[in-house]
Amino acid sequence: MPATEFGDEIVTATNTGDLNLTNLEIEDDLRDLTEDWGDLAPESNCVLTGTYEVTQPDLDAGEVTNTASADADEIEVVSYSLTTALALVIFDDRFEDNGS
């Protein structure tokens, strides 16, 4: 099984500073999820994975936007948003060339 599959959402937080981050909390707005990670050493990262099911309003809008935030005792809240475009593709095999 691959590490991720279609529909998986991945949020990675990396400590790019030179201080240990304590009481790190990562929030994923799209899945309405907050996870406590404890401490995170410099140059280390933590990864959240999960699945988000695209909704009809997402399809109508043609995109999905997620904002992830990180907070720790040593920093102010850091947020990052990403918008992904959506396209609905329908395959109709009734007209498939079967070689006849």
DRENDO-1510 file (C-alpha; in Angstrom, 1 decimal, always signed):
<recs>
REC; n; res; u; v; w
REC; 1; MET; +0.0; +0.0; +0.0 .
REC; 2; PRO; +1.4; +3.4; -0.9 .
REC; 3; ALA; +2.2; +5.9; +1.8 .
REC; 4; THR; -0.7; +8.1; +0.5 .
REC; 5; GLU; -3.6; +7.4; -1.8 .
REC; 6; PHE; -5.9; +9.7; -3.9 .
REC; 7; GLY; -7.9; +11.8; -1.5 .
REC; 8; ASP; -5.3; +11.8; +1.3 .
REC; 9; GLU; -4.5; +15.2; +2.7 .
REC; 10; ILE; -1.0; +15.8; +4.1 .
REC; 11; VAL; +0.0; +18.6; +6.3 .
REC; 12; THR; +3.7; +18.9; +7.2 .
REC; 13; ALA; +5.1; +21.3; +9.8 .
REC; 14; THR; +8.8; +21.8; +10.0 .
REC; 15; ASN; +10.8; +23.6; +12.7 .
REC; 16; THR; +13.1; +25.8; +10.6 .
REC; 17; GLY; +14.3; +27.8; +13.6 .
REC; 18; ASP; +17.1; +27.1; +16.0 .
REC; 19; LEU; +15.0; +26.7; +19.2 .
REC; 20; ASN; +13.1; +23.6; +20.4 .
REC; 21; LEU; +9.4; +24.2; +20.0 .
REC; 22; THR; +7.4; +23.1; +23.1 .
REC; 23; ASN; +3.6; +22.3; +23.3 .
REC; 24; LEU; +3.3; +22.3; +19.5 .
REC; 25; GLU; -0.2; +22.2; +18.3 .
REC; 26; ILE; -1.2; +21.8; +14.6 .
REC; 27; GLU; -4.6; +22.7; +13.4 .
REC; 28; ASP; -6.1; +21.6; +10.1 .
REC; 29; ASP; -9.2; +23.7; +9.2 .
REC; 30; LEU; -10.5; +21.5; +6.4 .
REC; 31; ARG; -10.9; +18.5; +8.6 .
REC; 32; ASP; -11.7; +20.6; +11.8 .
REC; 33; LEU; -8.8; +18.8; +13.6 .
REC; 34; THR; -6.3; +19.9; +16.1 .
REC; 35; GLU; -3.4; +17.6; +17.2 .
REC; 36; ASP; -0.9; +18.1; +20.0 .
REC; 37; TRP; +2.6; +17.2; +19.0 .
REC; 38; GLY; +4.5; +18.0; +22.2 .
REC; 39; ASP; +8.1; +19.1; +21.4 .
REC; 40; LEU; +9.7; +19.6; +18.0 .
REC; 41; ALA; +13.4; +19.9; +17.6 .
REC; 42; PRO; +15.1; +22.3; +15.1 .
REC; 43; GLU; +15.1; +20.9; +11.5 .
REC; 44; SER; +12.5; +18.2; +12.5 .
REC; 45; ASN; +9.0; +17.9; +11.2 .
REC; 46; CYS; +5.7; +16.4; +12.0 .
REC; 47; VAL; +3.2; +15.1; +9.5 .
REC; 48; LEU; -0.6; +14.8; +9.7 .
REC; 49; THR; -2.4; +12.6; +7.2 .
REC; 50; GLY; -6.1; +12.0; +6.7 .
REC; 51; THR; -8.8; +11.9; +4.2 .
REC; 52; TYR; -11.0; +14.7; +3.0 .
REC; 53; GLU; -14.1; +13.8; +0.9 .
REC; 54; VAL; -14.8; +16.4; -1.8 .
REC; 55; THR; -18.3; +17.8; -1.5 .
REC; 56; GLN; -20.8; +19.1; -4.1 .
REC; 57; PRO; -20.2; +22.7; -3.0 .
REC; 58; ASP; -16.4; +22.1; -3.5 .
REC; 59; LEU; -17.2; +20.9; -7.1 .
REC; 60; ASP; -19.5; +23.8; -7.7 .
REC; 61; ALA; -16.7; +26.2; -6.6 .
REC; 62; GLY; -14.2; +24.3; -8.7 .
REC; 63; GLU; -11.6; +24.3; -5.8 .
REC; 64; VAL; -10.9; +23.4; -2.2 .
REC; 65; THR; -8.9; +25.6; +0.1 .
REC; 66; ASN; -7.3; +24.4; +3.3 .
REC; 67; THR; -5.5; +26.4; +6.0 .
REC; 68; ALA; -3.2; +24.7; +8.4 .
REC; 69; SER; -1.8; +26.5; +11.5 .
REC; 70; ALA; +1.0; +25.8; +14.0 .
REC; 71; ASP; +1.3; +27.2; +17.5 .
REC; 72; ALA; +3.9; +26.6; +20.2 .
REC; 73; ASP; +5.0; +28.4; +23.4 .
REC; 74; GLU; +8.0; +30.0; +21.6 .
REC; 75; ILE; +6.2; +31.4; +18.5 .
REC; 76; GLU; +3.1; +33.3; +17.4 .
REC; 77; VAL; +0.6; +31.3; +15.4 .
REC; 78; VAL; +1.9; +30.5; +11.8 .
REC; 79; SER; -0.7; +29.8; +9.1 .
REC; 80; TYR; -0.5; +28.6; +5.6 .
REC; 81; SER; -3.3; +28.3; +3.0 .
REC; 82; LEU; -3.4; +26.2; -0.1 .
REC; 83; THR; -6.1; +26.2; -2.8 .
REC; 84; THR; -6.4; +23.2; -5.1 .
REC; 85; ALA; -8.4; +23.3; -8.3 .
REC; 86; LEU; -10.9; +20.6; -9.0 .
REC; 87; ALA; -12.1; +19.1; -12.2 .
REC; 88; LEU; -14.8; +16.4; -12.6 .
REC; 89; VAL; -14.0; +13.9; -15.4 .
REC; 90; ILE; -16.6; +11.3; -16.4 .
REC; 91; PHE; -15.5; +8.3; -18.3 .
REC; 92; ASP; -18.1; +6.6; -20.5 .
REC; 93; ASP; -16.9; +3.2; -21.7 .
REC; 94; ARG; -20.0; +2.6; -23.9 .
REC; 95; PHE; -18.0; +3.9; -26.8 .
REC; 96; GLU; -14.8; +2.0; -26.1 .
REC; 97; ASP; -13.1; +0.5; -29.2 .
REC; 98; ASN; -13.3; -3.2; -28.6 .
REC; 99; GLY; -11.4; -4.2; -31.8 .
REC; 100; SER; -14.5; -5.4; -33.7 .
</recs>
